Amino acid sequence: MLRFADDAQLREKVYRAHVTKASEFDDKDNAPTINRILALRQERALLLGFSSHAEVSLAKKMASLDGANALLEDLRAKSYDKAAAEHQELEEFAGRPLANWDVGYYAEKLKAALRARARLSVRVRVRVQPSPSNLTLTLTPSLPLTPTPTPYQGGALRL
């Protein structure tokens, strides 16, 4: 819905309904249940000699909390600049700063524009010119056939 609805107000309404379901902003607030689960997990971790539920979970997987956090930080550090640049490019494509409910919509629009551009760049027009001595066939590219850099050489918007 968020990726294809042209109505920005509808996208916002659906987004807000999604992010607030089962929250304190909803009549089905499950925060007390979640807090109870977290407290029980912490109690179990302490009884087992761990400092947190995360350590209990990772102990079964032969990993450490510090190692998992280091991996996540490494991924964040390596991907943040690229993600920020892609988001900036998406905002430039949209012509305005984007709200959370607009990102998927404009990402789909950008992908469609890039696909259309790719299709046009390889389209060839064939023209037949009869002449007295023979039949001449001329191929004329509708656009230059030289490779042109396109955004999103990797990541979610790869074509």
Secondary structure by P-SEA (a helix, b strand, c coil): cccccccaaaaaaaaaaaaacccccccccaaaaaaaaaaaaaaaaaaaccccaaaaaaaaacccaaaaaaaaaaaaaacaaaaaaaaaaaaaaacccccccaaaaaaaaaaaaaaaaaaaaabbbbbbbbcccbbbbbbbbcccccccccccccccccc
